[in-house]
Amino acid sequence: MHDDPPADRYKNFLIDMDGVLYINEQPITSAIEFINRIKEDRNVLLLTNNSRSTRSQYREKLASMGLAVREDQIMTSSLATAGYLDENHDTRNATAFALGGVGLCEELEGIGMRLVKDDAARRAEFVVVGWDTELTYEKLKIACLALRAGAFFIATNSDATYPSTDGVWPGAGAILAAVETSASRSALVIGKPHIIMMQTALAAIGSNADCTLMIGDRLDTDILGGWRAGMDTCLVLTGISKREDVEEFEPRPDLIVNNLMELL
């Protein structure tokens, strides 16, 4: 039996963003207060599967909510995807067709990729799928053609849904499913719960799993991903997953809280 506050057991915190720190533009004040309390003497990395925005945009968004963090304290699935491609492929001047927002495009261009569209994209060397809120049938068609022509297939994440203040929206995984079905191919997926992003996050925070807590609002991404990487996990009930969902899910989170201040 532990007598100390749960947060005192860990030196490092990997913390999801959507559904944990905010929902759309609405901050979750208890989470902002929690991070402000721990970030001076603990290592904190904010970890999101959302590939749409840039790290700079996330930093500014969080600052407007009263949370000041550096860009190197933010890891997006776009950053992890670009890092994987840079380490494992010759990306300099390679052509890529991206289904995603400015965050994905910025990270791919940062590793030297040349983003193409329209007819040129049908012959792209890489197809990269993220969360594209301006998705069209034409984009799906181009991705399908490029993949059937042999393009390397990679995705930032497979989240089926996205939490919003007016309900649950389709996520990147819904787009990925359409592309995989039409191309009759499966993508290499980088984001949570897949191990590549979890290992990348641990390396970025400079730690091993033993003293790190993974905090998130989704059992199927945050909790599963943390467990796969050997971390303790904490489910916060401010986003997608609810307490009743835990009974039917394995692995179980090590901690369940209504809000993050309960960890203190």
NORNORPE-V985978 format. One line per field, one symbol per residue. ss: DSSP state (a for helix, b for strand, c for the rest). psi: psi as a letter, one per 40 degrees, with the letter a starting at -180 (. if undefined). Layout:
ss: ???
psi: ???
This chain:
ss: cccccaaaaccbbbbbcbcccbbccbbcaaaaaaaaaaccccbbbbbbccccccaaaaaaaaaaccccccaaabbbaaaaaaaaaaaaccccccbbbbbccaaaaaaaaacccbbccaaaaccccbbbbcccccccaaaaaaaaaaaacccbbbbcccccbbbbccbbbbcaaaaaaaaaaaaccccbbcccccaaaaaaaaaaacccaaabbbbbccaaaaaaaaaacccbbbbbccccccaaaaccccccccbbbccaaaac
psi: hheiiddeeidihhhicheddihbehihdddddddddeedeihhhhhhehediidddddddddeeehhiideehhidddddddddddeigeheihhhhgaadddddddddeeihhiibddeeeidhhhhahhefhidddddddddddeeeihhiidifhdihhideahihadddddddddddefihihhdiheiddddddddddefiiddfhhhhiehdecdddddddeeiiihhhfebdiidddddehhiiidihididdde.
